[in-house]
Amino acid sequence: MQLSIQPINRSFAIEICNWRYEPPYDIYNWGSPPDEETLRSILDPAFAFHAIVNAEGELAGFCSFGIDGQVPGGDYGADALDIGMGVRPDLTGRGLGTTFATSVVDFASRQYAPQQLRVTIATFNKRAQRVWEKLEFKKISEFHSEKSNVPFVILVRIL
Ligand SMILES: CC(C)(COP(=O)(O)OP(=O)(O)OC[C@H]1O[C@@H](n2cnc3c(N)ncnc32)[C@H](O)[C@@H]1OP(=O)(O)O)[C@@H](O)C(=O)NCCC(=O)NCCS
């Protein structure tokens, strides 16, 4: 699957909000239809949301770089670029996770030249952890979210 990464736009942001993941991944569902505040935050350059598109220009996933990928309660003292990522629901569970993540890692390395990449993942989400571990991300800490008390893990990859 040929993927490219480009800055998000409003119509892609609306599509993402309308995606629906099945349980237990429905915690990643956005509000549908999205309100203006949600769209504003997805389009806010501070969160660096990007669209992941296929060869036909269709939205296949999204990623974010920086603070959006952090969960309150985690230790983010080290200098690292945080990555958030979501694959379009109908494309999940088909063994494409590392293809998406590789595109995102390559893009992040070119665009931001960070020393380290970091992802924060809900502990229950073994599927997501497996994807990043296959790309040589290593678990460095575990914590409970300040807001929800949900357990999370932090993984990093030194570049
Ligand atoms: C997380 C996500 C990127 C993973 O991509 P994916 O294409 O669905 O994942 P894959 O189908 O490639 O599966 C990845 C691995 O997890 C394994 N896996 C699948 N379900 C699993 C489960 N319940 N427990 C453990 N491993 C599981 C697969 O077997 C595969 O491992 P393998 O390559 O060694 O066989 C994607 O599912 C997604 O965007 N999900 C919704 C949002 C989300 O979870 N976000 C988390 C933040 S990254």
The ligand as an SDF file (V2000), in Angstrom:
LIG
                    3D

 48 50  0  0  0  0  0  0  0  0999 V2000
   -3.3230    0.5610   16.4380 C   0  0  0  0  0  0  0  0  0  0  0  0
   -3.3050    0.4250   14.9380 C   0  0  0  0  0  0  0  0  0  0  0  0
   -2.4400    1.4720   14.3140 C   0  0  0  0  0  0  0  0  0  0  0  0
   -2.7310   -0.9610   14.5970 C   0  0  0  0  0  0  0  0  0  0  0  0
   -2.7570   -1.1560   13.2050 O   0  0  0  0  0  0  0  0  0  0  0  0
   -3.4560   -2.4430   12.5660 P   0  0  0  0  0  0  0  0  0  0  0  0
   -3.2370   -2.3590   11.1060 O   0  0  0  0  0  0  0  0  0  0  0  0
   -4.8600   -2.5330   13.0430 O   0  0  0  0  0  0  0  0  0  0  0  0
   -2.6180   -3.5970   13.2320 O   0  0  0  0  0  0  0  0  0  0  0  0
   -2.1820   -4.9780   12.5630 P   0  0  0  0  0  0  0  0  0  0  0  0
   -3.3540   -5.6380   11.9340 O   0  0  0  0  0  0  0  0  0  0  0  0
   -0.9880   -4.7130   11.7060 O   0  0  0  0  0  0  0  0  0  0  0  0
   -1.7490   -5.8210   13.8380 O   0  0  0  0  0  0  0  0  0  0  0  0
   -0.5860   -5.5000   14.5350 C   0  0  0  0  0  0  0  0  0  0  0  0
   -0.1430   -6.6630   15.3830 C   0  0  0  0  0  0  0  0  0  0  0  0
   -1.0190   -6.7790   16.5190 O   0  0  0  0  0  0  0  0  0  0  0  0
   -1.4110   -8.1370   16.6390 C   0  0  0  0  0  0  0  0  0  0  0  0
   -2.7050   -8.1200   17.3150 N   0  0  0  0  0  0  0  0  0  0  0  0
   -3.9120   -7.8850   16.7920 C   0  0  0  0  0  0  0  0  0  0  0  0
   -4.8580   -7.9230   17.7570 N   0  0  0  0  0  0  0  0  0  0  0  0
   -4.1890   -8.2100   18.8950 C   0  0  0  0  0  0  0  0  0  0  0  0
   -4.5920   -8.4030   20.2590 C   0  0  0  0  0  0  0  0  0  0  0  0
   -5.8660   -8.2820   20.6250 N   0  0  0  0  0  0  0  0  0  0  0  0
   -3.6280   -8.6780   21.1740 N   0  0  0  0  0  0  0  0  0  0  0  0
   -2.3310   -8.7880   20.8290 C   0  0  0  0  0  0  0  0  0  0  0  0
   -1.9040   -8.6180   19.5520 N   0  0  0  0  0  0  0  0  0  0  0  0
   -2.8290   -8.3360   18.6220 C   0  0  0  0  0  0  0  0  0  0  0  0
   -1.4290   -8.6380   15.2210 C   0  0  0  0  0  0  0  0  0  0  0  0
   -1.3670  -10.0500   15.1860 O   0  0  0  0  0  0  0  0  0  0  0  0
   -0.1710   -7.9900   14.6800 C   0  0  0  0  0  0  0  0  0  0  0  0
    0.9850   -8.6600   15.1190 O   0  0  0  0  0  0  0  0  0  0  0  0
    1.8670   -9.5420   14.1290 P   0  0  0  0  0  0  0  0  0  0  0  0
    2.2580   -8.6230   13.0220 O   0  0  0  0  0  0  0  0  0  0  0  0
    3.0080  -10.0070   14.9600 O   0  0  0  0  0  0  0  0  0  0  0  0
    0.9590  -10.6260   13.6430 O   0  0  0  0  0  0  0  0  0  0  0  0
   -4.7550    0.5170   14.3510 C   0  0  0  0  0  0  0  0  0  0  0  0
   -5.4760   -0.6410   14.7470 O   0  0  0  0  0  0  0  0  0  0  0  0
   -5.5300    1.7230   14.8130 C   0  0  0  0  0  0  0  0  0  0  0  0
   -5.3430    2.8110   14.3220 O   0  0  0  0  0  0  0  0  0  0  0  0
   -6.4490    1.4820   15.7630 N   0  0  0  0  0  0  0  0  0  0  0  0
   -7.3680    2.4730   16.2830 C   0  0  0  0  0  0  0  0  0  0  0  0
   -6.7160    3.5440   17.0700 C   0  0  0  0  0  0  0  0  0  0  0  0
   -5.6950    3.0420   18.0600 C   0  0  0  0  0  0  0  0  0  0  0  0
   -5.7020    1.9320   18.5530 O   0  0  0  0  0  0  0  0  0  0  0  0
   -4.8050    3.9300   18.4300 N   0  0  0  0  0  0  0  0  0  0  0  0
   -3.7350    3.6160   19.3400 C   0  0  0  0  0  0  0  0  0  0  0  0
   -2.6630    4.5870   19.2910 C   0  0  0  0  0  0  0  0  0  0  0  0
   -1.3200    4.0970   18.1990 S   0  0  0  0  0  0  0  0  0  0  0  0
  1  2  1  0
  2  3  1  0
  2  4  1  0
  2 36  1  0
  4  5  1  0
  5  6  1  0
  6  7  2  0
  6  8  1  0
  6  9  1  0
  9 10  1  0
 10 11  2  0
 10 12  1  0
 10 13  1  0
 13 14  1  0
 14 15  1  0
 15 16  1  0
 15 30  1  0
 16 17  1  0
 17 18  1  0
 17 28  1  0
 18 19  1  0
 18 27  1  0
 19 20  2  0
 20 21  1  0
 21 22  1  0
 21 27  2  0
 22 23  1  0
 22 24  2  0
 24 25  1  0
 25 26  2  0
 26 27  1  0
 28 29  1  0
 28 30  1  0
 30 31  1  0
 31 32  1  0
 32 33  2  0
 32 34  1  0
 32 35  1  0
 36 37  1  0
 36 38  1  0
 38 39  2  0
 38 40  1  0
 40 41  1  0
 41 42  1  0
 42 43  1  0
 43 44  2  0
 43 45  1  0
 45 46  1  0
 46 47  1  0
 47 48  1  0
M  END
$$$$
